[in-house]
């Protein structure tokens, strides 16, 4: 619920997080842009029905991307 109180910076941050939460993301399994948030940090692809644990407002977080990059690096060696 958007209110006129608490300052413009907080309202802008809230609007940005809310927009990220509502947009569709690319599925890492099937590659289609059909992943939507179904609950807090749980995302589901509407085409292949894959359930993904991710960030609260985005599908992946910065720390998760770093962890995936390190895992890929070690699996090559």
PDB file with one MODEL, atoms N, CA, C and O in Angstrom:
MODEL        1
ATOM      1  N   UNK A   1       0.837  -1.167   0.000  1.00  0.00           N
ATOM      2  CA  UNK A   1       0.000   0.000   0.000  1.00  0.00           C
ATOM      3  C   UNK A   1       0.888   1.239   0.000  1.00  0.00           C
ATOM      4  O   UNK A   1       1.718   1.419   0.891  1.00  0.00           O
ATOM      5  N   UNK A   2       0.714   2.053  -0.966  1.00  0.00           N
ATOM      6  CA  UNK A   2       1.548   3.238  -1.116  1.00  0.00           C
ATOM      7  C   UNK A   2       0.892   4.402  -0.382  1.00  0.00           C
ATOM      8  O   UNK A   2      -0.276   4.720  -0.601  1.00  0.00           O
ATOM      9  N   UNK A   3       1.679   5.033   0.499  1.00  0.00           N
ATOM     10  CA  UNK A   3       1.171   6.165   1.273  1.00  0.00           C
ATOM     11  C   UNK A   3       2.004   7.401   0.978  1.00  0.00           C
ATOM     12  O   UNK A   3       3.134   7.276   0.505  1.00  0.00           O
ATOM     13  N   UNK A   4       1.480   8.584   1.241  1.00  0.00           N
ATOM     14  CA  UNK A   4       2.240   9.808   0.981  1.00  0.00           C
ATOM     15  C   UNK A   4       3.255  10.136   2.067  1.00  0.00           C
ATOM     16  O   UNK A   4       3.905  11.179   1.993  1.00  0.00           O
ATOM     17  N   UNK A   5       3.411   9.285   3.065  1.00  0.00           N
ATOM     18  CA  UNK A   5       4.295   9.578   4.182  1.00  0.00           C
ATOM     19  C   UNK A   5       5.674   8.956   4.004  1.00  0.00           C
ATOM     20  O   UNK A   5       5.919   8.221   3.047  1.00  0.00           O
ATOM     21  N   UNK A   6       6.563   9.261   4.933  1.00  0.00           N
ATOM     22  CA  UNK A   6       7.856   8.619   5.139  1.00  0.00           C
ATOM     23  C   UNK A   6       8.928   8.993   4.134  1.00  0.00           C
ATOM     24  O   UNK A   6       9.958   8.320   4.099  1.00  0.00           O
ATOM     25  N   UNK A   7       8.759  10.002   3.329  1.00  0.00           N
ATOM     26  CA  UNK A   7       9.826  10.502   2.480  1.00  0.00           C
ATOM     27  C   UNK A   7       9.845   9.932   1.077  1.00  0.00           C
ATOM     28  O   UNK A   7       9.363   8.827   0.827  1.00  0.00           O
ATOM     29  N   UNK A   8      10.411  10.704   0.173  1.00  0.00           N
ATOM     30  CA  UNK A   8      10.398  10.316  -1.234  1.00  0.00           C
ATOM     31  C   UNK A   8      11.365   9.179  -1.530  1.00  0.00           C
ATOM     32  O   UNK A   8      11.083   8.347  -2.393  1.00  0.00           O
ATOM     33  N   UNK A   9      12.499   9.124  -0.834  1.00  0.00           N
ATOM     34  CA  UNK A   9      13.477   8.068  -1.106  1.00  0.00           C
ATOM     35  C   UNK A   9      12.903   6.688  -0.790  1.00  0.00           C
ATOM     36  O   UNK A   9      13.082   5.746  -1.561  1.00  0.00           O
ATOM     37  N   UNK A  10      12.223   6.574   0.331  1.00  0.00           N
ATOM     38  CA  UNK A  10      11.635   5.291   0.718  1.00  0.00           C
ATOM     39  C   UNK A  10      10.518   4.906  -0.246  1.00  0.00           C
ATOM     40  O   UNK A  10      10.368   3.731  -0.583  1.00  0.00           O
ATOM     41  N   UNK A  11       9.739   5.877  -0.687  1.00  0.00           N
ATOM     42  CA  UNK A  11       8.679   5.583  -1.667  1.00  0.00           C
ATOM     43  C   UNK A  11       9.260   5.101  -2.986  1.00  0.00           C
ATOM     44  O   UNK A  11       8.713   4.189  -3.606  1.00  0.00           O
ATOM     45  N   UNK A  12      10.363   5.703  -3.423  1.00  0.00           N
ATOM     46  CA  UNK A  12      11.008   5.280  -4.673  1.00  0.00           C
ATOM     47  C   UNK A  12      11.585   3.878  -4.547  1.00  0.00           C
ATOM     48  O   UNK A  12      11.465   3.073  -5.471  1.00  0.00           O
ATOM     49  N   UNK A  13      12.210   3.579  -3.413  1.00  0.00           N
ATOM     50  CA  UNK A  13      12.745   2.239  -3.188  1.00  0.00           C
ATOM     51  C   UNK A  13      11.627   1.199  -3.162  1.00  0.00           C
ATOM     52  O   UNK A  13      11.769   0.109  -3.717  1.00  0.00           O
ATOM     53  N   UNK A  14      10.524   1.542  -2.519  1.00  0.00           N
ATOM     54  CA  UNK A  14       9.379   0.634  -2.471  1.00  0.00           C
ATOM     55  C   UNK A  14       8.817   0.391  -3.870  1.00  0.00           C
ATOM     56  O   UNK A  14       8.519  -0.750  -4.223  1.00  0.00           O
ATOM     57  N   UNK A  15       8.668   1.444  -4.667  1.00  0.00           N
ATOM     58  CA  UNK A  15       8.139   1.296  -6.026  1.00  0.00           C
ATOM     59  C   UNK A  15       9.053   0.432  -6.882  1.00  0.00           C
ATOM     60  O   UNK A  15       8.571  -0.373  -7.678  1.00  0.00           O
ATOM     61  N   UNK A  16      10.371   0.588  -6.729  1.00  0.00           N
ATOM     62  CA  UNK A  16      11.315  -0.214  -7.502  1.00  0.00           C
ATOM     63  C   UNK A  16      11.236  -1.685  -7.104  1.00  0.00           C
ATOM     64  O   UNK A  16      11.236  -2.556  -7.974  1.00  0.00           O
ATOM     65  N   UNK A  17      11.167  -1.977  -5.803  1.00  0.00           N
ATOM     66  CA  UNK A  17      11.072  -3.358  -5.338  1.00  0.00           C
ATOM     67  C   UNK A  17       9.752  -3.980  -5.764  1.00  0.00           C
ATOM     68  O   UNK A  17       9.712  -5.154  -6.131  1.00  0.00           O
ATOM     69  N   UNK A  18       8.682  -3.217  -5.722  1.00  0.00           N
ATOM     70  CA  UNK A  18       7.376  -3.729  -6.120  1.00  0.00           C
ATOM     71  C   UNK A  18       7.335  -4.030  -7.621  1.00  0.00           C
ATOM     72  O   UNK A  18       6.720  -5.011  -8.041  1.00  0.00           O
ATOM     73  N   UNK A  19       7.978  -3.201  -8.415  1.00  0.00           N
ATOM     74  CA  UNK A  19       8.027  -3.442  -9.865  1.00  0.00           C
ATOM     75  C   UNK A  19       8.845  -4.693 -10.175  1.00  0.00           C
ATOM     76  O   UNK A  19       8.465  -5.472 -11.049  1.00  0.00           O
ATOM     77  N   UNK A  20       9.964  -4.897  -9.472  1.00  0.00           N
ATOM     78  CA  UNK A  20      10.772  -6.101  -9.679  1.00  0.00           C
ATOM     79  C   UNK A  20      10.003  -7.345  -9.288  1.00  0.00           C
ATOM     80  O   UNK A  20      10.120  -8.382  -9.941  1.00  0.00           O
ATOM     81  N   UNK A  21       9.225  -7.252  -8.238  1.00  0.00           N
ATOM     82  CA  UNK A  21       8.469  -8.393  -7.745  1.00  0.00           C
ATOM     83  C   UNK A  21       7.401  -8.835  -8.740  1.00  0.00           C
ATOM     84  O   UNK A  21       7.111 -10.027  -8.846  1.00  0.00           O
ATOM     85  N   UNK A  22       6.814  -7.894  -9.468  1.00  0.00           N
ATOM     86  CA  UNK A  22       5.690  -8.203 -10.341  1.00  0.00           C
ATOM     87  C   UNK A  22       6.074  -8.570 -11.779  1.00  0.00           C
ATOM     88  O   UNK A  22       5.235  -9.078 -12.523  1.00  0.00           O
ATOM     89  N   UNK A  23       7.318  -8.325 -12.181  1.00  0.00           N
ATOM     90  CA  UNK A  23       7.677  -8.596 -13.571  1.00  0.00           C
ATOM     91  C   UNK A  23       7.984 -10.079 -13.788  1.00  0.00           C
ATOM     92  O   UNK A  23       8.174 -10.829 -12.830  1.00  0.00           O
ATOM     93  N   UNK A  24       8.029 -10.492 -15.058  1.00  0.00           N
ATOM     94  CA  UNK A  24       8.335 -11.871 -15.412  1.00  0.00           C
ATOM     95  C   UNK A  24       9.832 -12.006 -15.659  1.00  0.00           C
ATOM     96  O   UNK A  24      10.478 -11.076 -16.142  1.00  0.00           O
ATOM     97  N   UNK A  25      10.381 -13.181 -15.320  1.00  0.00           N
ATOM     98  CA  UNK A  25      11.797 -13.456 -15.476  1.00  0.00           C
ATOM     99  C   UNK A  25      11.995 -14.650 -16.397  1.00  0.00           C
ATOM    100  O   UNK A  25      11.057 -15.402 -16.660  1.00  0.00           O
ATOM    101  N   UNK A  26      13.219 -14.821 -16.885  1.00  0.00           N
ATOM    102  CA  UNK A  26      13.556 -15.927 -17.779  1.00  0.00           C
ATOM    103  C   UNK A  26      13.795 -17.182 -16.946  1.00  0.00           C
ATOM    104  O   UNK A  26      14.525 -17.150 -15.955  1.00  0.00           O
ATOM    105  N   UNK A  27      13.181 -18.279 -17.352  1.00  0.00           N
ATOM    106  CA  UNK A  27      13.309 -19.550 -16.643  1.00  0.00           C
ATOM    107  C   UNK A  27      14.693 -20.148 -16.912  1.00  0.00           C
ATOM    108  O   UNK A  27      15.100 -20.253 -18.069  1.00  0.00           O
ATOM    109  N   UNK A  28      15.419 -20.540 -15.864  1.00  0.00           N
ATOM    110  CA  UNK A  28      16.725 -21.155 -16.093  1.00  0.00           C
ATOM    111  C   UNK A  28      16.627 -22.564 -16.652  1.00  0.00           C
ATOM    112  O   UNK A  28      17.615 -23.094 -17.161  1.00  0.00           O
ATOM    113  N   UNK A  29      15.468 -23.174 -16.569  1.00  0.00           N
ATOM    114  CA  UNK A  29      15.297 -24.548 -17.048  1.00  0.00           C
ATOM    115  C   UNK A  29      14.878 -24.607 -18.508  1.00  0.00           C
ATOM    116  O   UNK A  29      15.479 -25.342 -19.293  1.00  0.00           O
ATOM    117  N   UNK A  30      13.851 -23.841 -18.888  1.00  0.00           N
ATOM    118  CA  UNK A  30      13.344 -23.921 -20.265  1.00  0.00           C
ATOM    119  C   UNK A  30      13.715 -22.717 -21.116  1.00  0.00           C
ATOM    120  O   UNK A  30      13.622 -22.789 -22.341  1.00  0.00           O
ATOM    121  N   UNK A  31      14.132 -21.614 -20.505  1.00  0.00           N
ATOM    122  CA  UNK A  31      14.582 -20.455 -21.250  1.00  0.00           C
ATOM    123  C   UNK A  31      13.489 -19.479 -21.652  1.00  0.00           C
ATOM    124  O   UNK A  31      13.786 -18.477 -22.303  1.00  0.00           O
ATOM    125  N   UNK A  32      12.245 -19.730 -21.293  1.00  0.00           N
ATOM    126  CA  UNK A  32      11.155 -18.820 -21.630  1.00  0.00           C
ATOM    127  C   UNK A  32      11.006 -17.753 -20.552  1.00  0.00           C
ATOM    128  O   UNK A  32      11.347 -17.972 -19.389  1.00  0.00           O
ATOM    129  N   UNK A  33      10.493 -16.604 -20.956  1.00  0.00           N
ATOM    130  CA  UNK A  33      10.265 -15.510 -20.004  1.00  0.00           C
ATOM    131  C   UNK A  33       8.878 -15.694 -19.404  1.00  0.00           C
ATOM    132  O   UNK A  33       7.923 -15.016 -19.783  1.00  0.00           O
ATOM    133  N   UNK A  34       8.789 -16.618 -18.469  1.00  0.00           N
ATOM    134  CA  UNK A  34       7.491 -17.000 -17.938  1.00  0.00           C
ATOM    135  C   UNK A  34       7.533 -17.310 -16.442  1.00  0.00           C
ATOM    136  O   UNK A  34       6.648 -18.003 -15.940  1.00  0.00           O
ATOM    137  N   UNK A  35       8.531 -16.819 -15.725  1.00  0.00           N
ATOM    138  CA  UNK A  35       8.649 -17.103 -14.296  1.00  0.00           C
ATOM    139  C   UNK A  35       8.014 -15.970 -13.513  1.00  0.00           C
ATOM    140  O   UNK A  35       8.353 -14.802 -13.706  1.00  0.00           O
ATOM    141  N   UNK A  36       7.083 -16.323 -12.622  1.00  0.00           N
ATOM    142  CA  UNK A  36       6.417 -15.339 -11.773  1.00  0.00           C
ATOM    143  C   UNK A  36       6.543 -15.757 -10.315  1.00  0.00           C
ATOM    144  O   UNK A  36       6.724 -16.934 -10.004  1.00  0.00           O
ATOM    145  N   UNK A  37       6.445 -14.779  -9.434  1.00  0.00           N
ATOM    146  CA  UNK A  37       6.536 -15.013  -7.990  1.00  0.00           C
ATOM    147  C   UNK A  37       5.211 -15.574  -7.488  1.00  0.00           C
ATOM    148  O   UNK A  37       4.149 -15.011  -7.756  1.00  0.00           O
ATOM    149  N   UNK A  38       5.277 -16.695  -6.754  1.00  0.00           N
ATOM    150  CA  UNK A  38       4.042 -17.254  -6.207  1.00  0.00           C
ATOM    151  C   UNK A  38       3.939 -17.020  -4.697  1.00  0.00           C
ATOM    152  O   UNK A  38       2.835 -16.984  -4.153  1.00  0.00           O
ATOM    153  N   UNK A  39       5.066 -16.863  -4.022  1.00  0.00           N
ATOM    154  CA  UNK A  39       5.063 -16.468  -2.620  1.00  0.00           C
ATOM    155  C   UNK A  39       6.436 -15.905  -2.283  1.00  0.00           C
ATOM    156  O   UNK A  39       7.263 -15.711  -3.174  1.00  0.00           O
ATOM    157  N   UNK A  40       6.681 -15.645  -1.022  1.00  0.00           N
ATOM    158  CA  UNK A  40       7.927 -15.020  -0.605  1.00  0.00           C
ATOM    159  C   UNK A  40       9.120 -15.909  -0.963  1.00  0.00           C
ATOM    160  O   UNK A  40       9.286 -16.987  -0.392  1.00  0.00           O
ATOM    161  N   UNK A  41       9.948 -15.458  -1.907  1.00  0.00           N
ATOM    162  CA  UNK A  41      11.176 -16.121  -2.358  1.00  0.00           C
ATOM    163  C   UNK A  41      10.923 -17.436  -3.090  1.00  0.00           C
ATOM    164  O   UNK A  41      11.860 -18.215  -3.260  1.00  0.00           O
ATOM    165  N   UNK A  42       9.706 -17.711  -3.526  1.00  0.00           N
ATOM    166  CA  UNK A  42       9.401 -18.901  -4.318  1.00  0.00           C
ATOM    167  C   UNK A  42       8.835 -18.444  -5.654  1.00  0.00           C
ATOM    168  O   UNK A  42       7.871 -17.681  -5.715  1.00  0.00           O
ATOM    169  N   UNK A  43       9.461 -18.930  -6.725  1.00  0.00           N
ATOM    170  CA  UNK A  43       9.112 -18.536  -8.079  1.00  0.00           C
ATOM    171  C   UNK A  43       8.715 -19.779  -8.863  1.00  0.00           C
ATOM    172  O   UNK A  43       9.222 -20.870  -8.601  1.00  0.00           O
ATOM    173  N   UNK A  44       7.809 -19.618  -9.824  1.00  0.00           N
ATOM    174  CA  UNK A  44       7.341 -20.761 -10.603  1.00  0.00           C
ATOM    175  C   UNK A  44       7.246 -20.384 -12.076  1.00  0.00           C
ATOM    176  O   UNK A  44       6.737 -19.321 -12.430  1.00  0.00           O
ATOM    177  N   UNK A  45       7.748 -21.282 -12.933  1.00  0.00           N
ATOM    178  CA  UNK A  45       7.644 -21.099 -14.372  1.00  0.00           C
ATOM    179  C   UNK A  45       6.265 -21.555 -14.807  1.00  0.00           C
ATOM    180  O   UNK A  45       5.820 -22.643 -14.442  1.00  0.00           O
ATOM    181  N   UNK A  46       5.594 -20.733 -15.579  1.00  0.00           N
ATOM    182  CA  UNK A  46       4.238 -21.050 -16.003  1.00  0.00           C
ATOM    183  C   UNK A  46       4.205 -22.052 -17.152  1.00  0.00           C
ATOM    184  O   UNK A  46       3.164 -22.661 -17.398  1.00  0.00           O
ATOM    185  N   UNK A  47       5.327 -22.239 -17.866  1.00  0.00           N
ATOM    186  CA  UNK A  47       5.309 -23.159 -19.005  1.00  0.00           C
ATOM    187  C   UNK A  47       5.822 -24.551 -18.633  1.00  0.00           C
ATOM    188  O   UNK A  47       5.193 -25.549 -18.986  1.00  0.00           O
ATOM    189  N   UNK A  48       6.958 -24.637 -17.925  1.00  0.00           N
ATOM    190  CA  UNK A  48       7.500 -25.968 -17.583  1.00  0.00           C
ATOM    191  C   UNK A  48       7.190 -26.371 -16.146  1.00  0.00           C
ATOM    192  O   UNK A  48       7.565 -27.464 -15.721  1.00  0.00           O
ATOM    193  N   UNK A  49       6.516 -25.512 -15.393  1.00  0.00           N
ATOM    194  CA  UNK A  49       6.063 -25.787 -14.025  1.00  0.00           C
ATOM    195  C   UNK A  49       7.218 -26.026 -13.040  1.00  0.00           C
ATOM    196  O   UNK A  49       7.040 -26.720 -12.039  1.00  0.00           O
ATOM    197  N   UNK A  50       8.387 -25.463 -13.315  1.00  0.00           N
ATOM    198  CA  UNK A  50       9.524 -25.587 -12.408  1.00  0.00           C
ATOM    199  C   UNK A  50       9.374 -24.593 -11.264  1.00  0.00           C
ATOM    200  O   UNK A  50       9.010 -23.438 -11.485  1.00  0.00           O
ATOM    201  N   UNK A  51       9.651 -25.035 -10.051  1.00  0.00           N
ATOM    202  CA  UNK A  51       9.635 -24.149  -8.889  1.00  0.00           C
ATOM    203  C   UNK A  51      11.063 -23.839  -8.501  1.00  0.00           C
ATOM    204  O   UNK A  51      11.902 -24.736  -8.413  1.00  0.00           O
ATOM    205  N   UNK A  52      11.339 -22.559  -8.266  1.00  0.00           N
ATOM    206  CA  UNK A  52      12.689 -22.087  -8.027  1.00  0.00           C
ATOM    207  C   UNK A  52      12.694 -21.275  -6.735  1.00  0.00           C
ATOM    208  O   UNK A  52      11.823 -20.432  -6.519  1.00  0.00           O
ATOM    209  N   UNK A  53      13.676 -21.535  -5.884  1.00  0.00           N
ATOM    210  CA  UNK A  53      13.879 -20.719  -4.693  1.00  0.00           C
ATOM    211  C   UNK A  53      14.843 -19.609  -5.066  1.00  0.00           C
ATOM    212  O   UNK A  53      15.957 -19.874  -5.518  1.00  0.00           O
ATOM    213  N   UNK A  54      14.423 -18.376  -4.879  1.00  0.00           N
ATOM    214  CA  UNK A  54      15.261 -17.244  -5.261  1.00  0.00           C
ATOM    215  C   UNK A  54      15.197 -16.160  -4.224  1.00  0.00           C
ATOM    216  O   UNK A  54      14.984 -16.420  -3.040  1.00  0.00           O
ATOM    217  N   UNK A  55      15.384 -14.940  -4.677  1.00  0.00           N
ATOM    218  CA  UNK A  55      15.306 -13.805  -3.781  1.00  0.00           C
ATOM    219  C   UNK A  55      13.867 -13.433  -3.487  1.00  0.00           C
ATOM    220  O   UNK A  55      12.944 -13.940  -4.124  1.00  0.00           O
ATOM    221  N   UNK A  56      13.680 -12.562  -2.537  1.00  0.00           N
ATOM    222  CA  UNK A  56      12.338 -12.155  -2.156  1.00  0.00           C
ATOM    223  C   UNK A  56      11.658 -11.340  -3.248  1.00  0.00           C
ATOM    224  O   UNK A  56      10.486 -11.563  -3.549  1.00  0.00           O
ATOM    225  N   UNK A  57      12.383 -10.398  -3.842  1.00  0.00           N
ATOM    226  CA  UNK A  57      11.776  -9.526  -4.844  1.00  0.00           C
ATOM    227  C   UNK A  57      12.277  -9.777  -6.255  1.00  0.00           C
ATOM    228  O   UNK A  57      11.654  -9.315  -7.211  1.00  0.00           O
ATOM    229  N   UNK A  58      13.397 -10.504  -6.419  1.00  0.00           N
ATOM    230  CA  UNK A  58      13.921 -10.849  -7.737  1.00  0.00           C
ATOM    231  C   UNK A  58      14.211 -12.344  -7.777  1.00  0.00           C
ATOM    232  O   UNK A  58      14.335 -12.994  -6.739  1.00  0.00           O
ATOM    233  N   UNK A  59      14.317 -12.875  -8.984  1.00  0.00           N
ATOM    234  CA  UNK A  59      14.560 -14.314  -9.129  1.00  0.00           C
ATOM    235  C   UNK A  59      15.930 -14.707  -8.605  1.00  0.00           C
ATOM    236  O   UNK A  59      16.067 -15.744  -7.956  1.00  0.00           O
ATOM    237  N   UNK A  60      16.940 -13.902  -8.873  1.00  0.00           N
ATOM    238  CA  UNK A  60      18.282 -14.182  -8.364  1.00  0.00           C
ATOM    239  C   UNK A  60      18.788 -12.979  -7.578  1.00  0.00           C
ATOM    240  O   UNK A  60      18.403 -11.839  -7.838  1.00  0.00           O
ATOM    241  N   UNK A  61      19.644 -13.252  -6.628  1.00  0.00           N
ATOM    242  CA  UNK A  61      20.253 -12.186  -5.852  1.00  0.00           C
ATOM    243  C   UNK A  61      21.714 -12.037  -6.267  1.00  0.00           C
ATOM    244  O   UNK A  61      22.248 -12.892  -6.973  1.00  0.00           O
ATOM    245  N   UNK A  62      22.345 -10.980  -5.843  1.00  0.00           N
ATOM    246  CA  UNK A  62      23.747 -10.764  -6.154  1.00  0.00           C
ATOM    247  C   UNK A  62      24.638 -11.851  -5.576  1.00  0.00           C
ATOM    248  O   UNK A  62      25.567 -12.311  -6.240  1.00  0.00           O
ATOM    249  N   UNK A  63      24.366 -12.260  -4.354  1.00  0.00           N
ATOM    250  CA  UNK A  63      25.148 -13.309  -3.707  1.00  0.00           C
ATOM    251  C   UNK A  63      24.925 -14.642  -4.419  1.00  0.00           C
ATOM    252  O   UNK A  63      25.860 -15.429  -4.566  1.00  0.00           O
ATOM    253  N   UNK A  64      23.705 -14.898  -4.859  1.00  0.00           N
ATOM    254  CA  UNK A  64      23.412 -16.130  -5.579  1.00  0.00           C
ATOM    255  C   UNK A  64      24.127 -16.200  -6.914  1.00  0.00           C
ATOM    256  O   UNK A  64      24.585 -17.271  -7.312  1.00  0.00           O
ATOM    257  N   UNK A  65      24.230 -15.084  -7.611  1.00  0.00           N
ATOM    258  CA  UNK A  65      24.944 -15.050  -8.885  1.00  0.00           C
ATOM    259  C   UNK A  65      26.430 -15.317  -8.684  1.00  0.00           C
ATOM    260  O   UNK A  65      27.046 -16.022  -9.484  1.00  0.00           O
ATOM    261  N   UNK A  66      27.014 -14.759  -7.619  1.00  0.00           N
ATOM    262  CA  UNK A  66      28.421 -15.010  -7.313  1.00  0.00           C
ATOM    263  C   UNK A  66      28.628 -16.486  -6.986  1.00  0.00           C
ATOM    264  O   UNK A  66      29.597 -17.091  -7.446  1.00  0.00           O
ATOM    265  N   UNK A  67      27.737 -17.065  -6.206  1.00  0.00           N
ATOM    266  CA  UNK A  67      27.858 -18.479  -5.843  1.00  0.00           C
ATOM    267  C   UNK A  67      27.755 -19.366  -7.078  1.00  0.00           C
ATOM    268  O   UNK A  67      28.519 -20.323  -7.206  1.00  0.00           O
ATOM    269  N   UNK A  68      26.831 -19.073  -7.990  1.00  0.00           N
ATOM    270  CA  UNK A  68      26.712 -19.864  -9.217  1.00  0.00           C
ATOM    271  C   UNK A  68      27.962 -19.752 -10.076  1.00  0.00           C
ATOM    272  O   UNK A  68      28.400 -20.741 -10.664  1.00  0.00           O
ATOM    273  N   UNK A  69      28.541 -18.557 -10.155  1.00  0.00           N
ATOM    274  CA  UNK A  69      29.760 -18.365 -10.935  1.00  0.00           C
ATOM    275  C   UNK A  69      30.921 -19.167 -10.338  1.00  0.00           C
ATOM    276  O   UNK A  69      31.704 -19.753 -11.086  1.00  0.00           O
ATOM    277  N   UNK A  70      31.047 -19.206  -9.019  1.00  0.00           N
ATOM    278  CA  UNK A  70      32.117 -19.964  -8.362  1.00  0.00           C
ATOM    279  C   UNK A  70      31.906 -21.456  -8.571  1.00  0.00           C
ATOM    280  O   UNK A  70      32.869 -22.184  -8.811  1.00  0.00           O
ATOM    281  N   UNK A  71      30.683 -21.918  -8.485  1.00  0.00           N
ATOM    282  CA  UNK A  71      30.394 -23.340  -8.693  1.00  0.00           C
ATOM    283  C   UNK A  71      30.732 -23.749 -10.120  1.00  0.00           C
ATOM    284  O   UNK A  71      31.321 -24.810 -10.329  1.00  0.00           O
ATOM    285  N   UNK A  72      30.376 -22.937 -11.097  1.00  0.00           N
ATOM    286  CA  UNK A  72      30.718 -23.244 -12.487  1.00  0.00           C
ATOM    287  C   UNK A  72      32.223 -23.257 -12.696  1.00  0.00           C
ATOM    288  O   UNK A  72      32.741 -24.087 -13.443  1.00  0.00           O
ATOM    289  N   UNK A  73      32.929 -22.339 -12.039  1.00  0.00           N
ATOM    290  CA  UNK A  73      34.383 -22.255 -12.173  1.00  0.00           C
ATOM    291  C   UNK A  73      35.056 -23.508 -11.617  1.00  0.00           C
ATOM    292  O   UNK A  73      35.981 -24.043 -12.228  1.00  0.00           O
ATOM    293  N   UNK A  74      34.589 -23.976 -10.452  1.00  0.00           N
ATOM    294  CA  UNK A  74      35.170 -25.165  -9.863  1.00  0.00           C
ATOM    295  C   UNK A  74      34.787 -26.435 -10.607  1.00  0.00           C
ATOM    296  O   UNK A  74      35.561 -27.392 -10.621  1.00  0.00           O
ATOM    297  N   UNK A  75      33.630 -26.466 -11.217  1.00  0.00           N
ATOM    298  CA  UNK A  75      33.228 -27.674 -11.950  1.00  0.00           C
ATOM    299  C   UNK A  75      34.013 -27.827 -13.253  1.00  0.00           C
ATOM    300  O   UNK A  75      34.136 -28.941 -13.762  1.00  0.00           O
ATOM    301  N   UNK A  76      34.549 -26.727 -13.805  1.00  0.00           N
ATOM    302  CA  UNK A  76      35.374 -26.807 -15.010  1.00  0.00           C
ATOM    303  C   UNK A  76      36.738 -27.391 -14.699  1.00  0.00           C
ATOM    304  O   UNK A  76      37.318 -28.088 -15.531  1.00  0.00           O
ATOM    305  N   UNK A  77      37.257 -27.114 -13.511  1.00  0.00           N
ATOM    306  CA  UNK A  77      38.625 -27.554 -13.153  1.00  0.00           C
ATOM    307  C   UNK A  77      38.688 -28.999 -12.753  1.00  0.00           C
ATOM    308  O   UNK A  77      39.764 -29.503 -12.429  1.00  0.00           O
TER     309      UNK A  77
ENDMDL
END
